[in-house]
Amino acid sequence: MAHNQKLGKVGENIAAAWLRAQGYRILERNWRFHHKEIDIIAEKGEELVIVEVKTREEQEQHPGELVTLEKERFLIQAADAYIRKHAIDKETRFDVILITFRGGEHELEHVPRAFYPTM
């Protein structure tokens, strides 16, 4: 597994643990619809939360810059498939969790409602 893939998995584990600590219920991790993947699908209250996790090291670009319009479209399509498959009737939001490693430490930034679906 490449360094960035390993780092990404570590970031997803940190994000999932942080969400649980904030009262989110994790429903799925790395849920796939064809070639599209949702990192974390969670619930909090009456909302379904689709979470994209971006993890990078300090010297690289800010992880928030990596959530492109194409990635947003993929997440929206995959979320729609998940909602239909499970007949979910809840408000849905799209969050991004940005994790930046600096030495042995990390910084986590949660961006609720990072984007809105427009299909």
PyMOL commands that set and color helices and strands:
alter all, ss='L'
color gray80, all
select helices_A, chain A and resi 3-21+63-66+69-85
alter helices_A, ss='H'
color red, helices_A
select strands_A, chain A and resi 25-33+36-44+47-57+91-102+105-115
alter strands_A, ss='S'
color yellow, strands_A
deselect
rebuild
show_as cartoon
